[in-house]
Amino acid sequence: MPRACFTLQVRPDRLAEYRERHAAVWPDMLRALRDAGWRDYQLYLRDDGLLVGVVETDDLPAAQAAVDATEVSARWETSMAPFFVSGDGSGKAELSLVFDLDAQLTAAGEHPTRSNGDNP
């Protein structure tokens, strides 16, 4: 399953409220993400405001465009914009994968850590 990882910077003075907002994301926003191809999406937030997102998706730019095309995303992004140092959430920086334990184990003829149904 292809994964993407990206970073954003949340304003340090808004961390508590950012966490609160994400504890109960609007149900229609959750559905919009799912329907746009976002799978197993998680956000991690460091105390200095560094936000790291990890998502399974076949194509992050396409999945982002699909969710951006929804009315609920426009409302959500407008409500969340003040939380970001950039003034909006457009400062996503996608990260490149530099190490994959399972890929290297498989290449070495070893069992990977993830079960794909073929390994005990």
C-alpha positions in Angstrom: 0.0 0.0 0.0 1.6 3.3 -1.0 2.2 5.8 1.8 3.0 9.5 1.8 4.5 11.5 4.6 4.3 15.3 4.9 5.0 18.1 7.4 3.3 21.4 8.3 4.0 23.9 11.1 1.3 24.6 13.6 1.6 27.8 15.6 3.0 26.9 19.1 0.4 29.1 20.8 -2.5 27.2 19.2 -1.4 23.6 19.9 -4.0 22.8 22.6 -6.9 24.0 20.4 -5.4 22.2 17.4 -5.4 19.0 19.3 -9.0 19.6 20.5 -10.2 20.2 17.0 -8.7 17.0 15.8 -10.2 15.0 18.6 -13.6 15.3 16.9 -13.2 16.1 13.2 -16.5 16.8 11.5 -18.1 13.5 10.2 -18.6 15.0 6.7 -14.9 15.9 6.6 -14.0 12.4 7.6 -16.1 11.0 4.8 -14.7 13.5 2.3 -11.1 12.3 3.1 -12.1 8.7 2.8 -14.0 9.2 -0.4 -11.1 11.1 -1.9 -8.7 8.1 -1.4 -7.1 9.0 2.0 -6.6 5.7 3.9 -5.1 5.1 7.3 -4.4 8.8 7.7 -2.6 9.9 10.9 -1.2 13.2 12.2 1.6 13.5 14.8 2.2 16.8 16.6 5.4 17.7 18.3 5.5 20.3 21.2 7.2 22.9 19.0 4.3 22.7 16.4 5.9 20.4 13.9 3.1 18.4 12.4 3.8 15.1 10.6 1.1 13.5 8.5 1.2 9.9 7.3 -1.4 8.6 4.8 -1.9 5.6 2.6 -2.9 6.8 -0.9 -2.2 5.9 -4.4 -1.4 9.5 -5.4 -1.1 12.2 -2.7 -1.6 15.2 -5.1 -4.6 13.5 -6.7 -6.1 12.7 -3.3 -5.4 16.2 -2.1 -7.1 17.7 -5.2 -10.1 15.4 -4.7 -10.7 16.4 -1.1 -10.0 20.1 -2.0 -12.9 20.0 -4.5 -15.4 19.3 -1.7 -17.4 22.0 0.0 -16.7 20.6 3.5 -12.9 20.8 2.9 -13.2 24.5 2.0 -15.0 25.1 5.3 -12.6 22.9 7.3 -9.5 24.6 5.8 -10.9 28.0 6.4 -11.5 27.2 10.0 -8.1 25.6 10.5 -6.0 28.2 8.6 -5.3 30.4 11.7 -3.5 27.4 13.3 -0.7 27.3 10.8 2.5 29.5 10.7 2.0 30.0 7.0 -1.5 31.3 7.6 -3.1 28.4 5.8 -2.5 24.6 5.4 -0.9 25.0 2.0 2.7 24.7 3.3 2.7 20.9 3.1 6.2 19.5 2.4 6.1 15.9 1.3 9.0 13.8 2.6 11.0 11.2 0.6 11.2 7.7 1.9 14.9 6.8 2.7 14.5 3.5 4.6 11.9 0.7 4.6 12.6 -2.2 6.9 10.2 -4.6 5.3 11.5 -3.8 1.8 15.1 -4.5 2.9 14.1 -7.6 4.8 12.3 -8.9 1.8 15.2 -8.1 -0.6 17.5 -10.0 1.8 15.2 -13.1 1.7 13.9 -12.5 5.2 10.4 -12.4 6.5 9.0 -8.8 6.7 7.4 -7.4 9.8 4.0 -7.0 8.1 1.9 -10.0 7.5 0.8 -10.2 3.9 -1.1 -13.4 4.3 1.8 -15.5 3.0 3.9 -15.4 6.1 3.1 -16.9 9.5 
